[in-house]
Amino acid sequence: MIYSLTGRILKTSPDLIVIECGGVGYACKTTLFSVTEVQGRETATLYTYLAVREDAIDLFGFASEDELDCFRLLTSVSGVGSKFALAILSTLTPDSVALAIASEDVKAFTRVKGVGTKIAQRIVMELKDKIAKDYAYIGGKSAPDLGVISKPSSNVSDAIAALTVLGYSQSEAASCLGRMDASLPVDELIRRALRELSGGKI
């Protein structure tokens, strides 16, 4: 198994990075986030996953181990192949994926082009317990910091519900409110969250 590749970046496209190692150019299927991360750099390290099937051999490469781990997690779901996983990780960061699963935010996944409600529901259903058990930390943050394991207070839960009615996703609301004092009144939590989510325009 190839764990990683370190070398010169020969070419990038929205879903591909070609990296040269030892005179060989490896074409790695990847996400938009990884492409953005290595663009403009002469050399880089990609963390890889080699998928061998009867009709194809595909090499996937990611700029971070978190993204690779999340890719493996997503492709473990029945019906979610590499195409869906790459599309999701080109829209959501690994932290956002974990938070969406933990908060059962199906809409976060259906916003990804090509991902329907059934696939999104399957991702949440099959991975929620795994996120809680296996992801004690994600992206260097503890699970409670991300809201993955710790249960939000009643005030925070009410504020999340109000924000989702206003059109924000559960993951957006939970991520924003998770940085605030949970003892604040519901109306104050909502007011502060709206100000932050709107970029200070409210």
Secondary structure, DSSP 8 states (H G I E B T S, - for coil): ---EEEEEEEEEETTEEEEEETTEEEEEE--HHHHHHHTT-SEEEEEEEEEE-SS-EEEEEESSHHHHHHHHHHHTSTT--HHHHHHHHTTS-HHHHHHHHHTT-HHHHHTSTT--HHHHHHHHHHHHHHHHHH-SEETTEEHHHHTSSS---HHHHHHHHHHHHTT--HHHHHHHHTTS-TTS-HHHHHHHHHHHHTTS--
